[in-house]
Amino acid sequence: MQSNLEVIGSLERRIDLAVSMSAIEAEVQNRLKRLAKNVKAPGFRPGKVPLNVVNKQHGPGVRQEVLGESLQRSFSEAVAAHQLRIAGMPRFEPAASEPGEAGAEQAEIRFSATFEVYPDVKLGDLGGASLKRPVVTVGDADVDATLEILRKQRREFETVDRAAKNSDLARFDFKGSLDGQPFEGGEANDFVTVVGEGRLLKAFEDNLEGLSAGQSKGFDMTFPENYQAAHLAGKAVHFEVAMKEVKAPKLPEVDAEFAKSLGIEDGDISKLRDEIKANLERETKRRVQARVKEGVMEILLANAELELPKSLVGLEIERLQNMMRADIESRGGNAKEMPLSADMFKDQAERRVRLGLILAQVVETHGLGSKPEQVRALIDEYAQSYEDPQEVVQWYYQDAQRLQEVEALALEDNVVAWVVGQVKVDDLPTKFDELMGRAG
């Protein structure tokens, strides 16, 4: 086998190859003979089917299989010989015959493989870049706020003889009309909601406050322009509401029983607070790491020069499309009815491919591959959030794909640590609620 390499673009290459026809036919005959030992055919005993009958039945399929394997093997050998790093899948095409080469078809099959190679990644000096790192201290007030959230999650409601107000549970009937006519979804009986929690539009909820059981009220409101029900978006409607029951929330006391309900077996409140604080600190650490990682990725993207292989972008677009289809189906939708064009995913795919190539280059250049002890430390950290940490650890190590995902995270952590060591880091005092996105 001989091959020559042609540069047809900055990343695109073509290799012309030839494989021996006699070698292909010899392998086809060998496989047909092996197949004949077990093949069944009408009028023949198993293992006694003549080779010409086996060839007639299975020859085309076997020949196609052998040819495909030969092409791939020849391509792999040529790539290795030229020390190429292939990006994506090659495109195989029959090679054009030269004048006077009609007889050559009997001796060999010629073909060309067109493909892309990985680009050179040039990473600039990161010394001038800066990164903001949140610094958060979890205090008693944060523990108190979390306890309050936990109390609200375990609240009960008791019927009260007064007007509804914020945080009350309201049970009511309502009827809506558009231009004097009922509309789809505009009527319900015994509808229940907690006033102020945002399950309903604010313009509707505001009119529930001040109503006692047995009272009714009519009001006008306008649906938002971006309302999910297109036939109501931006429309002015009228509602009639009849309040049937008002219930006030009753939160549990922070006592031994409350602590036991949250897994503190002896009901010790101080242990409960310590556990809550430890959980908040773990979550704080994860959020800070995520913020820093996001900043590092932006720095790398801004300081790297490279050309993107179209084949890798195409594969990433296809992967994102498949993920979106799976998500739609999991939510009960019909993905076949959703137009998911490649353009919808192009920017995201290009960013992901670009970042992946940069990370790979940084890892290779600076020897930042993940180590087994790093992977185990990450898994142990995840497992601490579960009732049986050892079971979680085993779950990860029982599946190679799950383990690879953690290895990839460890690798990213190594890159983040390396970049943090190269850039100017500004520690930014941050409140816990702000870090959690609950500021204000």
C-alpha positions as CSV (number, residue, x, y, z in Angstrom):
1,M,0.0,0.0,0.0
2,Q,1.2,3.5,-0.9
3,S,-0.2,6.8,0.0
4,N,0.4,10.5,-0.6
5,L,-0.8,13.4,1.5
6,E,-2.3,16.5,-0.1
7,V,-2.9,19.8,1.8
8,I,-6.2,21.3,0.5
9,G,-6.9,23.8,3.2
10,S,-5.7,25.1,6.5
11,L,-7.1,22.1,8.3
12,E,-8.3,19.9,5.4
13,R,-6.2,17.1,4.0
14,R,-6.6,14.3,1.5
15,I,-4.8,11.0,1.2
16,D,-4.9,8.8,-1.9
17,L,-4.7,5.1,-1.1
18,A,-4.8,1.8,-2.9
19,V,-5.6,-1.6,-1.6
20,S,-4.9,-4.9,-3.3
21,M,-7.9,-6.5,-5.0
22,S,-6.4,-9.9,-4.6
23,A,-6.0,-9.5,-0.9
24,I,-9.6,-8.4,-0.6
25,E,-10.8,-11.4,-2.6
26,A,-8.6,-13.8,-0.6
27,E,-10.1,-12.6,2.7
28,V,-13.7,-12.8,1.2
29,Q,-13.1,-16.4,0.3
30,N,-11.7,-17.2,3.7
31,R,-14.8,-15.7,5.4
32,L,-17.2,-17.5,3.0
33,K,-15.5,-20.8,3.8
34,R,-15.9,-20.2,7.5
35,L,-19.5,-19.1,6.9
36,A,-20.2,-22.3,4.9
37,K,-19.7,-24.4,8.0
38,N,-22.8,-23.1,9.6
39,V,-24.9,-21.6,6.9
40,K,-28.3,-23.1,6.0
41,A,-29.8,-23.4,2.5
42,P,-32.8,-25.3,1.2
43,G,-31.9,-28.8,-0.1
44,F,-28.5,-29.0,1.7
45,R,-27.5,-30.3,5.1
46,P,-25.9,-27.8,7.5
47,G,-22.2,-27.5,6.7
48,K,-22.6,-29.1,3.3
49,V,-23.8,-26.0,1.3
50,P,-21.6,-25.6,-1.8
51,L,-19.3,-22.5,-1.8
52,N,-20.9,-21.1,-4.9
53,V,-24.3,-21.2,-3.2
54,V,-22.9,-19.5,-0.1
55,N,-21.2,-16.9,-2.3
56,K,-24.5,-16.2,-4.1
57,Q,-26.3,-15.7,-0.8
58,H,-23.7,-13.9,1.3
59,G,-20.9,-12.8,-1.1
60,P,-22.0,-9.2,-1.7
61,G,-22.5,-8.5,2.0
62,V,-19.2,-10.1,3.0
63,R,-17.3,-8.4,0.2
64,Q,-18.7,-5.0,1.3
65,E,-17.7,-5.7,4.9
66,V,-14.1,-6.7,3.9
67,L,-13.8,-3.7,1.6
68,G,-14.9,-1.3,4.4
69,E,-12.5,-2.8,6.9
70,S,-9.6,-2.7,4.3
71,L,-10.3,1.0,3.6
72,Q,-10.4,1.9,7.3
73,R,-7.2,-0.1,8.0
74,S,-5.3,1.4,5.1
75,F,-6.4,4.9,6.2
76,S,-5.3,4.3,9.8
77,E,-1.9,3.1,8.6
78,A,-1.5,6.1,6.4
79,V,-2.5,8.5,9.1
80,A,0.0,6.9,11.5
81,A,2.7,7.0,8.9
82,H,2.2,10.8,8.4
83,Q,1.7,11.3,12.2
84,L,-1.6,13.1,11.7
85,R,-4.2,13.9,14.4
86,I,-7.6,13.4,12.8
87,A,-10.5,15.6,13.8
88,G,-13.9,14.1,13.0
89,M,-14.6,11.3,10.5
90,P,-13.0,11.0,7.1
91,R,-15.0,11.1,3.8
92,F,-14.1,8.2,1.5
93,E,-14.5,8.5,-2.3
94,P,-13.4,6.4,-5.2
95,A,-10.2,7.9,-6.7
96,A,-10.3,9.2,-10.3
97,S,-8.6,6.8,-12.8
98,E,-5.8,8.1,-14.9
99,P,-5.9,7.7,-18.7
100,G,-4.9,4.3,-19.8
101,E,-5.4,2.7,-16.4
102,A,-8.5,0.7,-17.1
103,G,-6.7,-2.6,-16.3
104,A,-5.5,-1.3,-13.0
105,E,-9.0,-1.8,-11.6
106,Q,-8.3,-5.6,-11.6
107,A,-5.2,-5.3,-9.5
108,E,-6.2,-2.7,-6.9
109,I,-8.9,-0.4,-5.6
110,R,-7.9,3.2,-5.3
111,F,-9.7,5.7,-3.2
112,S,-9.2,9.1,-1.5
113,A,-10.0,10.0,2.1
114,T,-10.7,13.7,2.8
115,F,-10.6,14.8,6.4
116,E,-9.6,17.5,8.9
117,V,-6.7,17.6,11.3
118,Y,-6.6,19.2,14.8
119,P,-5.6,22.9,14.7
120,D,-2.6,24.5,16.4
121,V,-3.8,26.3,19.6
122,K,-1.9,29.5,20.4
123,L,-2.5,30.6,24.0
124,G,-1.4,34.2,24.8
125,D,0.3,35.4,27.9
126,L,-2.3,35.3,30.7
127,G,-0.3,37.6,33.0
128,G,-2.4,40.6,32.1
129,A,-5.7,38.9,32.8
130,S,-7.7,39.3,36.0
131,L,-10.3,37.2,37.8
132,K,-12.8,38.0,40.5
133,R,-13.2,35.3,43.2
134,P,-16.1,35.5,45.6
135,V,-15.2,35.2,49.3
136,V,-18.1,34.1,51.4
137,T,-18.4,33.5,55.2
138,V,-21.4,31.4,56.3
139,G,-22.7,33.0,59.5
140,D,-25.5,32.4,62.1
141,A,-27.9,34.6,60.1
142,D,-27.5,32.3,57.1
143,V,-28.3,29.3,59.2
144,D,-31.3,31.1,60.7
145,A,-32.5,32.0,57.2
146,T,-32.2,28.3,56.1
147,L,-34.0,27.1,59.2
148,E,-36.8,29.5,58.2
149,I,-37.0,28.0,54.7
150,L,-37.1,24.5,56.2
151,R,-39.9,25.5,58.5
152,K,-41.9,26.9,55.6
153,Q,-41.4,23.7,53.7
154,R,-43.0,21.8,56.6
155,R,-45.8,24.3,57.3
156,E,-49.4,23.4,57.8
157,F,-52.5,25.5,57.1
158,E,-55.4,26.2,59.4
159,T,-58.7,27.8,58.5
160,V,-59.1,31.4,59.7
161,D,-62.1,33.7,59.7
162,R,-60.5,36.8,58.1
163,A,-59.5,38.2,54.8
164,A,-56.7,36.6,52.8
165,K,-53.3,38.1,52.9
166,N,-49.8,37.2,51.6
167,S,-48.6,33.7,52.4
168,D,-52.2,32.5,53.1
169,L,-53.7,29.5,51.3
170,A,-56.8,30.5,49.4
171,R,-59.5,28.2,47.9
172,F,-61.8,29.9,45.4
173,D,-63.8,29.7,42.2
174,F,-63.1,32.0,39.2
175,K,-64.6,32.7,35.8
176,G,-62.9,34.7,33.1
177,S,-64.2,36.4,30.0
178,L,-62.6,37.9,26.9
179,D,-64.7,40.5,25.1
180,G,-67.7,39.2,27.1
181,Q,-67.1,35.5,26.2
182,P,-65.6,32.7,28.2
183,F,-62.1,31.6,27.1
184,E,-60.2,28.3,27.3
185,G,-58.5,27.8,30.7
186,G,-60.4,30.8,32.2
187,E,-62.6,28.9,34.7
188,A,-62.0,26.7,37.7
189,N,-63.8,25.6,40.9
190,D,-62.1,25.0,44.2
191,F,-58.8,26.3,42.9
192,V,-56.1,26.4,45.5
193,T,-53.0,28.6,45.7
194,V,-50.7,30.2,48.3
195,V,-51.0,34.0,47.9
196,G,-47.8,35.6,46.9
197,E,-45.9,32.5,45.8
198,G,-46.2,33.4,42.1
199,R,-48.1,30.3,40.9
200,L,-50.6,32.8,39.3
201,L,-49.9,36.1,37.6
202,K,-49.3,38.9,40.1
203,A,-52.2,41.0,38.7
204,F,-54.5,38.1,39.6
205,E,-53.0,37.3,43.0
206,D,-53.2,40.9,44.1
207,N,-57.0,40.7,43.8
208,L,-57.2,37.7,46.2
209,E,-55.8,39.7,49.1
210,G,-58.5,41.3,51.2
211,L,-61.2,38.7,50.3
212,S,-62.8,36.6,53.1
213,A,-64.6,33.3,52.7
214,G,-68.0,34.0,51.2
215,Q,-67.0,37.2,49.5
216,S,-66.8,37.8,45.7
217,K,-65.0,40.3,43.5
218,G,-64.8,41.3,39.9
219,F,-61.7,42.9,38.3
220,D,-60.0,43.6,35.0
221,M,-56.5,42.6,34.1
222,T,-54.2,42.3,31.0
223,F,-52.2,39.3,30.2
224,P,-48.4,39.9,29.5
225,E,-47.4,40.2,25.9
226,N,-45.2,37.1,26.3
227,Y,-47.8,35.0,28.0
228,Q,-47.4,31.3,27.1
229,A,-51.0,30.9,25.9
230,A,-50.8,32.8,22.6
231,H,-54.6,33.4,22.4
232,L,-54.4,35.4,25.6
233,A,-51.1,37.2,25.2
234,G,-51.5,41.0,25.6
235,K,-55.3,40.6,25.9
236,A,-57.5,42.5,28.4
237,V,-59.9,40.2,30.3
238,H,-62.4,40.3,33.2
239,F,-62.5,37.9,36.1
240,E,-65.1,37.1,38.7
241,V,-63.7,35.5,41.9
242,A,-65.6,33.8,44.8
243,M,-63.5,33.1,47.9
244,K,-64.5,29.9,49.6
245,E,-61.9,29.4,52.3
246,V,-58.8,31.1,53.7
247,K,-56.1,29.2,55.6
248,A,-53.2,30.7,57.5
249,P,-49.8,29.1,57.6
250,K,-48.6,27.5,60.8
251,L,-44.9,26.8,60.9
252,P,-43.4,24.1,63.2
253,E,-41.3,25.2,66.2
254,V,-37.6,24.7,66.0
255,D,-37.5,22.0,68.7
256,A,-36.4,18.4,69.2
257,E,-39.2,17.0,67.0
258,F,-38.3,19.4,64.2
259,A,-34.6,18.3,64.4
260,K,-35.6,14.7,64.4
261,S,-37.7,15.2,61.3
262,L,-34.5,16.5,59.6
263,G,-32.5,13.4,60.5
264,I,-31.0,14.5,63.8
265,E,-31.8,11.3,65.8
266,D,-31.4,12.7,69.3
267,G,-33.2,16.0,68.5
268,D,-30.2,18.2,69.4
269,I,-30.8,21.7,67.9
270,S,-27.1,22.6,68.1
271,K,-26.3,19.5,66.0
272,L,-29.0,20.5,63.5
273,R,-27.5,24.0,63.2
274,D,-24.0,22.5,62.8
275,E,-25.2,20.2,60.0
276,I,-27.0,23.0,58.2
277,K,-23.9,25.2,58.4
278,A,-21.7,22.4,57.0
279,N,-24.2,21.9,54.1
280,L,-24.2,25.6,53.4
281,E,-20.4,25.7,53.4
282,R,-20.3,22.8,51.0
283,E,-22.7,24.6,48.7
284,T,-20.8,27.8,49.1
285,K,-17.6,26.1,48.0
286,R,-19.3,24.6,45.0
287,R,-20.8,27.9,43.9
288,V,-17.4,29.7,44.4
289,Q,-15.6,27.0,42.4
290,A,-18.3,27.3,39.6
291,R,-17.9,31.1,39.5
292,V,-14.1,30.8,39.3
293,K,-14.3,28.1,36.6
294,E,-16.6,30.2,34.6
295,G,-14.2,33.2,34.8
296,V,-11.2,31.0,33.9
297,M,-13.0,29.6,30.8
298,E,-13.8,33.2,29.6
299,I,-10.1,34.1,30.1
300,L,-9.0,31.1,28.0
301,L,-11.5,31.8,25.2
302,A,-10.4,35.5,25.1
303,N,-6.7,34.7,25.0
304,A,-6.5,31.8,22.5
305,E,-6.2,31.7,18.7
306,L,-7.3,28.7,16.8
307,E,-9.3,27.6,13.8
308,L,-12.2,25.3,14.4
309,P,-12.5,22.0,12.4
310,K,-15.9,22.1,10.7
311,S,-16.3,18.4,11.3
312,L,-16.0,18.7,15.1
313,V,-18.5,21.6,15.1
314,G,-20.9,19.5,13.0
315,L,-20.6,16.5,15.4
316,E,-21.2,18.8,18.4
317,I,-24.3,20.3,16.7
318,E,-25.7,16.8,16.1
319,R,-25.0,15.9,19.7
320,L,-26.8,19.0,21.0
321,Q,-29.7,18.3,18.7
322,N,-30.0,14.8,20.0
323,M,-29.9,16.1,23.6
324,M,-32.6,18.6,22.9
325,R,-34.8,15.9,21.3
326,A,-34.3,13.6,24.3
327,D,-35.2,16.4,26.7
328,I,-38.4,17.2,24.7
329,E,-39.4,13.6,24.7
330,S,-38.8,13.2,28.4
331,R,-41.2,16.1,29.0
332,G,-43.9,14.4,27.0
333,G,-43.4,16.4,23.9
334,N,-43.0,15.3,20.3
335,A,-39.5,16.1,19.1
336,K,-40.4,15.2,15.5
337,E,-42.7,18.2,15.4
338,M,-40.1,20.6,16.7
339,P,-37.9,22.3,14.1
340,L,-34.3,21.9,15.4
341,S,-32.1,23.5,12.8
342,A,-28.4,23.3,12.9
343,D,-28.3,27.2,13.1
344,M,-30.0,27.0,16.5
345,F,-27.0,25.2,18.0
346,K,-24.2,26.6,15.9
347,D,-22.9,29.3,18.3
348,Q,-23.1,26.9,21.3
349,A,-21.4,24.1,19.4
350,E,-18.6,26.4,18.2
351,R,-18.0,27.7,21.8
352,R,-17.9,24.1,23.2
353,V,-15.5,22.9,20.5
354,R,-13.3,25.9,20.9
355,L,-13.1,25.5,24.7
356,G,-12.5,21.8,24.4
357,L,-9.5,22.2,22.1
358,I,-8.1,24.9,24.3
359,L,-8.4,22.8,27.4
360,A,-6.8,19.8,25.7
361,Q,-3.9,21.9,24.6
362,V,-3.3,23.4,28.1
363,V,-3.6,19.9,29.7
364,E,-1.1,18.4,27.2
365,T,1.4,21.4,27.4
366,H,1.5,21.6,31.2
367,G,0.9,18.0,32.1
368,L,-2.4,18.6,33.9
369,G,-4.1,15.2,33.5
370,S,-6.3,14.0,36.3
371,K,-5.0,11.6,38.9
372,P,-6.8,8.7,40.6
373,E,-6.6,10.3,44.0
374,Q,-8.2,13.5,42.6
375,V,-11.1,11.5,41.1
376,R,-11.7,9.7,44.4
377,A,-11.6,12.9,46.4
378,L,-14.3,14.5,44.1
379,I,-16.5,11.4,44.4
380,D,-16.1,11.3,48.2
381,E,-17.1,15.0,48.3
382,Y,-20.2,14.4,46.2
383,A,-21.1,11.3,48.3
384,Q,-21.1,13.3,51.6
385,S,-24.5,14.8,50.6
386,Y,-26.2,11.4,50.6
387,E,-27.4,9.1,53.4
388,D,-25.1,6.3,52.4
389,P,-21.9,7.8,51.0
390,Q,-20.2,4.4,50.4
391,E,-23.1,3.3,48.1
392,V,-22.6,6.5,46.1
393,V,-18.9,5.8,45.7
394,Q,-19.6,2.3,44.5
395,W,-22.2,3.6,42.0
396,Y,-19.5,5.8,40.4
397,Y,-16.9,3.1,40.2
398,Q,-19.3,0.5,38.8
399,D,-19.7,2.5,35.5
400,A,-16.8,3.5,33.3
401,Q,-18.7,6.4,31.7
402,R,-19.7,7.9,35.1
403,L,-16.1,7.6,36.2
404,Q,-14.9,9.4,33.0
405,E,-17.3,12.3,33.7
406,V,-15.7,12.8,37.1
407,E,-12.2,12.4,35.6
408,A,-13.1,15.2,33.1
409,L,-14.1,17.4,36.1
410,A,-10.9,16.7,37.8
411,L,-9.0,17.6,34.7
412,E,-10.9,20.9,34.5
413,D,-10.1,21.6,38.1
414,N,-6.4,21.2,37.3
415,V,-6.7,23.7,34.4
416,V,-8.6,26.2,36.6
417,A,-5.9,25.9,39.3
418,W,-3.2,26.5,36.7
419,V,-4.9,29.5,35.2
420,V,-5.5,31.0,38.6
421,G,-1.8,30.8,39.2
422,Q,-1.1,32.8,36.0
423,V,-3.6,35.6,36.4
424,K,-4.3,38.4,38.8
425,V,-7.0,37.3,41.3
426,D,-9.2,39.9,43.1
427,D,-10.9,38.4,46.1
428,L,-14.4,39.9,46.3
429,P,-16.3,39.9,49.7
430,T,-19.7,38.5,48.8
431,K,-22.8,37.8,50.9
432,F,-24.2,34.3,51.0
433,D,-27.6,35.3,49.6
434,E,-25.9,37.1,46.7
435,L,-23.8,34.0,45.9
436,M,-27.0,32.0,45.9
437,G,-28.8,34.4,43.6
438,R,-31.2,35.5,46.4
439,A,-29.9,39.1,46.9
440,G,-32.4,41.8,47.2
